[in-house]
Each structure stands twice: as C-alpha cells, then as structure tokens.
C-alpha cells in the first residue's frame, strides 16, 4: 500500500463526464489499497471565465477580491468530484486550500506556499477516505484567500506530497509523459521512461509546457518522486527523480524550444567598466526579464557590441528603452530582431562527454542554419536561430542525436 497524491488539470476535469472518468480512475487506485489524495484544477476554461467576469466590473480588480473570485473555480471541482466518488460508494471528503491550512505569503495572485498542516488530511486517509483538495489556492496568516498563479495546482500537489511524505506524486494531464521533444514538430519523438529533476527543470524553463517550473523546483527540493501520466489513456508515464549513481545516462534526454524570443543589440558602446549595468539596469527597472547575453569587443578595442534576448512580449518596450539610453551611452546604433527562436539540448550526460556542441553545430550547419547566439550550462546548450528554421533545426538535432531510439547516443 502506498500513499499517492494525484493531480488532475483543467482538461482532465473539463466536463461532468470527465469528472466521472477521474472518479473511476481514482477508485482503481483506492480499490488496490492505496491511500489517495486528489488535487484538482478548475474545469477547463473556468478561470478565464472568472477573469472575464472580474474585467467586466472593474478595469483593475482588487488583487484580494480577485483571489476570492478565482478560488471558486477549484471549489466547484472538488465538490463535484467528491459527489462523483460518493455516487460510486467511495468515501471522499473535499477541502479548500484554507481548510487544509495551506499557508502562503500575502502576495495575492502569485502567492508562495510557506507551510501545510496535513493533520486533518492524514486523519481522513487513516479512516479510509479519499481526500480531494482544491489546487492553486491557500490562505495567508491573516486568513485571506490567496492564489498561487497559473499552474499553481501542480505546486499544491507537490507540496502536499512533501508534507505527507507521499510515495509518489502523479500529475495527470493531456499527454502521456515527457517526450524527447514536441511530437507535433517531430513525429518520431519518444516518451522518456524517466528524467532527472535537473533535466526536467531545464526543459520546463526552456519552453516545455508539461510541468510548471515551481512544481519541479519544489519536488527536487523535497525529493518528491514525480510521475507524468495521461488522464485519457493507460501507461507508465515518465518518472522524474534524482539521478541514480551508476545509472547509464543518455548524452541528451531532450530538445526544448521557445518561440517567444526576441533579440536586441546596442552597437558601438564604449568598452568601459559598468557598461553592462548602464544597459541592463533600465531594462531590469522596467521589470523585463533578460535571458541570453553576449558581448563582443570590436577590433579597435575601444567599443563593444552588447546583445541580449527578452520575451517577445517585452520586445517593443525594451527597444524603446534602449533607444532612449543609446545617446547617454554614446552608442552608434540600436538594432533588434523579433523573429528568432531558441533551441536547446538538455542532458545530464553532457557532464561526462565531450563533443556535444560540435555535433549540434555540425547538424545545424548541414541544414544551412546560421547560429546567432550560443549559451551553455553544465547540462544544457542553447542556440538562437532565425524563426523560420525552428522545426527544421529541431528535427535535424533529434536525428543527429538519435533521440528516436531507446539507446540514444
């Protein structure tokens, strides 16, 4: 018998029929003797509907009241799922975030979990009940309802699993696991049996939408085994866990990509101490997050070209800021390109193998794909290329590293 925390997202509980199907799946696990805690999201589209309602009465909804409104989405789901379980003679009890005492800070709309009192949940599990918990929400020290931001239900599930010392946290979604890359781009993409926390964190931060970054961070911090499974078909899914000593690792586990990149360059900036701060300081002050950074020194040794990337939504604002400060810097020119993408190789096997970058660059060169920027870390290599080469580049790399094979190089 195991203690399992299961999380079902909005598409998994999007209709009454799907809620009934989730109830059947939960009963299979419960009937096998496992203790089950279920964390659910709002029904698909419900959060957007509530946001639209708020926007219809207020141009800038009060953050506290917005949290009160948004929390009702998950509250509806926990009640419906508990009813569906009871209808099948399965004892179940629903809890809001406040009832479980999921304590958060007071940052409304983007709160962070600080503590969970799992005593009541534990008592219900000991009594043989299925516990159904509202994801995405908690309560601050003053008793105010808070929400954790988009994707917060994943974080709720992992946090509950850590508090309960669960054997596994299962994330049920509309895909049957983590793939070597997006199957819509590479039909030969292969589902991974397992992946490390480090690799999954990199994949999530680089554009993979399977899991939320915060949930992966939380799972890694508290060593909660995560498994990604499909709500709609049977299978073993993908286990996310720590790297095991002695386990043979593939060089590359996956290829992530991000279409939402934009590149900005300040040309002919005087090469002097503090120039990077003079450029990026105003960008940071505007709350614009910078990703990759490259600085090139001109042949005269007196000027430098400074290039960085931002999210495409921030491109126009960042370009405006750079034009404003270019004169102060004595820069020759400001240039930008919003039609770029980032492609990244991820794999813990990079730590102990040379030649990964060389193989990557050779595969792209064979397809005539020019690399605009390069960034590396211990288990990742990222390149920026023109947007039109995204799918060609991903397919070429997937083939070059034989990721369609279980024994990928």
VENUR-V919011 format. One record per residue. N is the residue number from 1. SS is DSSP state (A for helix, B for strand, O for the rest). OMEGA is omega in radians with two decimals (* if undefined). NEAR is the number of other ideal C-beta (glycine too) atoms within 12 Angstrom. Layout:
BEGIN
n	ss	omega	near
N	SS	OMEGA	NEAR
N	SS	OMEGA	NEAR
END
This chain:
BEGIN
n	ss	omega	near
1	O	-3.12	15
2	O	3.00	24
3	B	-3.05	32
4	B	2.99	39
5	B	3.13	50
6	B	3.09	51
7	B	3.11	51
8	B	-3.10	48
9	O	-3.03	46
10	O	3.13	36
11	O	-3.14	25
12	O	-3.13	40
13	O	-2.99	45
14	O	-3.14	28
15	O	3.06	19
16	A	3.13	18
17	A	3.13	16
18	A	3.07	29
19	A	3.09	37
20	A	3.13	22
21	A	3.08	26
22	A	3.11	44
23	A	3.11	38
24	A	-3.13	21
25	A	3.12	35
26	A	-3.12	43
27	A	3.10	27
28	A	3.13	20
29	A	-3.12	30
30	A	3.14	32
31	A	3.11	19
32	O	3.08	14
33	O	-3.13	13
34	O	2.97	25
35	B	-2.99	32
36	B	2.93	47
37	B	-3.12	51
38	B	3.05	56
39	B	-3.09	54
40	B	3.01	55
41	O	2.98	50
42	O	3.09	41
43	O	-3.07	33
44	O	3.13	24
45	O	-3.05	17
46	A	3.13	30
47	A	3.10	36
48	A	3.12	17
49	A	-3.14	20
50	A	3.09	29
51	A	3.10	23
52	A	3.08	16
53	A	3.12	19
54	A	3.14	24
55	A	-3.13	15
56	A	-3.14	12
57	A	-3.11	15
58	O	3.11	15
59	O	3.10	8
60	O	-3.09	11
61	O	3.07	22
62	O	-3.06	16
63	A	-3.14	24
64	A	-3.12	23
65	A	3.09	22
66	A	3.09	29
67	A	3.10	38
68	A	-3.13	26
69	A	-3.05	32
70	A	-3.11	42
71	A	-3.13	42
72	A	-3.14	29
73	A	3.12	38
74	A	-3.14	48
75	A	3.10	34
76	A	-3.09	29
77	A	-3.11	44
78	A	3.12	43
79	A	-3.12	27
80	A	-3.14	34
81	A	3.11	47
82	A	3.07	33
83	A	-3.13	21
84	A	3.10	34
85	A	3.13	34
86	A	3.12	21
87	A	-3.14	18
88	O	3.10	24
89	O	3.07	13
90	O	-3.12	29
91	O	-3.09	22
92	B	3.10	35
93	B	-3.12	30
94	B	3.11	34
95	B	2.93	41
96	O	3.10	35
97	A	-3.14	44
98	A	-3.11	30
99	A	3.08	28
100	A	-3.05	40
101	O	2.98	28
102	B	-3.07	44
103	B	3.12	27
104	B	2.95	38
105	O	-3.04	22
106	O	3.14	23
107	O	-3.09	21
108	O	3.14	30
109	O	3.12	33
110	O	-3.08	24
111	O	3.09	35
112	O	-3.11	26
113	B	3.11	41
114	B	-3.08	21
115	B	3.06	20
116	B	3.04	37
117	O	-3.01	24
118	O	-3.03	30
119	A	-3.11	17
120	A	3.11	27
121	A	3.13	38
122	A	3.13	22
123	A	3.11	18
124	A	3.12	28
125	A	3.13	34
126	A	3.13	16
127	O	3.08	15
128	O	-3.13	19
129	O	2.88	27
130	B	3.14	43
131	B	-3.11	43
132	B	-3.01	48
133	B	3.07	50
134	B	3.07	46
135	O	2.92	52
136	O	-3.00	49
137	B	3.09	48
138	B	-3.13	46
139	B	3.14	35
140	O	-3.04	29
141	O	3.10	16
142	O	3.13	14
143	O	3.13	16
144	O	3.07	28
145	B	3.09	34
146	B	3.02	38
147	B	-2.96	50
148	O	-3.09	43
149	O	-3.10	31
150	O	-3.14	25
151	O	-3.06	31
152	A	3.13	44
153	A	3.05	49
154	A	-3.12	47
155	A	3.09	46
156	A	-3.11	51
157	A	-3.12	52
158	A	3.14	46
159	A	3.09	47
160	A	3.12	49
161	A	3.11	41
162	A	-3.11	32
163	A	-3.11	32
164	A	-3.05	36
165	O	-3.11	24
166	O	3.11	36
167	O	-3.13	25
168	B	3.01	35
169	B	-3.07	47
170	B	3.12	46
171	B	3.11	50
172	B	-3.08	44
173	B	-3.10	37
174	O	3.01	24
175	O	-3.02	30
176	O	3.09	27
177	O	3.10	35
178	O	-3.08	45
179	B	3.12	34
180	O	2.96	41
181	O	-3.10	42
182	O	-3.12	30
183	O	3.11	24
184	O	3.10	16
185	O	3.12	26
186	O	-3.11	29
187	O	-3.12	16
188	O	-3.14	22
189	O	-3.02	31
190	O	3.05	30
191	B	3.14	30
192	O	3.07	38
193	O	3.10	23
194	B	3.13	29
195	B	-3.10	47
196	B	3.07	34
197	A	-3.12	34
198	A	-3.13	30
199	A	-3.13	44
200	A	3.11	44
201	A	3.09	34
202	A	-3.13	39
203	A	-3.13	43
204	A	-3.10	35
205	A	-3.08	28
206	O	3.06	37
207	O	3.09	30
208	O	-3.01	36
209	O	-3.04	27
210	O	-3.12	41
211	O	3.08	44
212	O	-3.10	36
213	A	-3.09	28
214	A	-3.14	30
215	A	3.13	45
216	A	3.10	37
217	A	-3.12	28
218	A	-3.12	34
219	A	3.12	43
220	A	-3.12	30
221	A	-3.07	18
222	O	3.09	26
223	O	3.09	20
224	O	3.10	38
225	O	-3.12	34
226	B	3.05	49
227	B	3.10	40
228	B	-3.08	46
229	B	3.08	36
230	B	3.04	28
231	O	-2.93	36
232	O	3.09	21
233	O	-3.11	18
234	O	3.11	12
235	O	-3.11	19
236	O	3.14	19
237	O	3.13	33
238	B	3.10	36
239	B	3.10	30
240	B	-3.02	43
241	B	3.10	28
242	O	3.08	23
243	O	-3.13	25
244	O	3.13	13
245	O	3.10	7
246	O	-3.12	6
247	O	-3.13	15
248	O	-3.10	17
249	O	2.98	28
250	O	3.13	34
251	O	-3.12	32
252	O	3.09	43
253	O	-3.10	44
254	B	3.09	46
255	B	3.09	51
256	B	3.08	43
257	B	-3.12	38
258	B	3.14	34
259	B	-2.95	29
260	B	-3.09	24
261	B	3.00	40
262	B	-3.05	38
263	B	3.09	38
264	B	-3.12	45
265	B	2.99	35
266	B	-3.04	42
267	B	3.03	25
268	B	3.09	24
269	B	3.09	35
270	B	-3.12	26
271	O	-3.10	23
272	O	-3.13	16
273	O	3.07	9
274	O	-3.07	13
275	A	3.13	26
276	A	3.11	24
277	A	-3.14	17
278	A	3.13	27
279	A	-3.01	36
280	A	3.11	31
281	A	3.11	19
282	A	3.09	25
283	A	3.11	33
284	A	3.13	19
285	A	3.11	16
286	O	3.11	21
287	O	3.09	15
288	O	-3.10	29
289	O	3.13	23
290	B	-3.13	30
291	B	-3.09	33
292	B	-3.14	34
293	B	3.06	26
294	B	3.09	27
295	B	-3.14	22
296	B	3.10	19
297	B	-3.14	18
298	O	-3.10	17
299	O	3.13	10
300	O	3.10	10
301	O	-3.08	11
302	O	-3.12	15
303	B	-3.14	24
304	B	3.00	30
305	B	-3.04	29
306	B	-3.07	39
307	B	3.07	34
308	B	3.13	38
309	B	3.10	39
310	B	3.02	38
311	B	-3.06	28
312	A	3.11	28
313	A	-3.12	16
314	A	-3.01	29
315	A	-3.07	26
316	A	-3.12	19
317	A	3.12	24
318	A	3.12	37
319	A	3.11	28
320	A	3.13	19
321	A	-3.12	32
322	A	3.08	40
323	A	-3.12	21
324	A	-3.06	20
325	A	-3.10	28
326	A	3.13	28
327	A	3.14	15
328	A	-3.13	18
329	A	-3.04	32
330	O	-3.11	20
331	O	-3.12	28
332	O	-3.01	20
333	B	3.00	20
334	B	-3.14	28
335	B	3.14	22
336	B	3.13	30
337	B	-3.13	25
338	B	-3.12	24
339	B	3.09	20
340	B	3.08	40
341	B	3.09	38
342	B	3.07	40
343	B	-3.04	48
344	B	2.95	44
345	B	-3.14	50
346	B	3.09	45
347	O	3.12	40
348	A	3.10	34
349	A	3.11	30
350	A	-3.07	30
351	A	-3.00	18
352	A	-3.13	16
353	O	3.08	21
354	O	3.02	11
355	O	-3.14	18
356	A	-3.12	32
357	A	-3.13	25
358	A	3.12	15
359	A	3.13	26
360	A	-3.09	37
361	A	3.12	26
362	A	-3.13	18
363	A	3.13	34
364	A	-3.13	34
365	A	3.14	20
366	A	3.13	17
367	O	3.13	26
368	O	-3.10	15
369	O	-3.13	30
370	O	3.13	18
371	O	-3.12	29
372	O	-3.13	31
373	B	3.12	33
374	B	3.07	26
375	B	-3.12	27
376	B	2.94	21
377	B	-3.07	23
378	O	-3.09	16
379	O	-3.08	36
380	B	2.92	35
381	B	3.13	37
382	B	3.04	39
383	B	3.02	41
384	B	3.12	40
385	B	3.09	40
386	B	-3.07	28
387	A	-3.06	26
388	A	-3.10	16
389	A	-3.04	30
390	A	-3.03	36
391	A	3.09	26
392	A	-3.13	25
393	A	-3.14	41
394	A	3.14	43
395	A	-3.13	32
396	A	-3.13	32
397	A	3.12	49
398	A	3.12	36
399	A	-3.09	27
400	A	-3.13	30
401	O	3.05	37
402	O	-3.08	20
403	O	3.07	35
404	O	-3.12	25
405	O	-3.12	16
406	O	3.11	14
407	O	-3.11	13
408	O	3.14	29
409	O	*	25
END
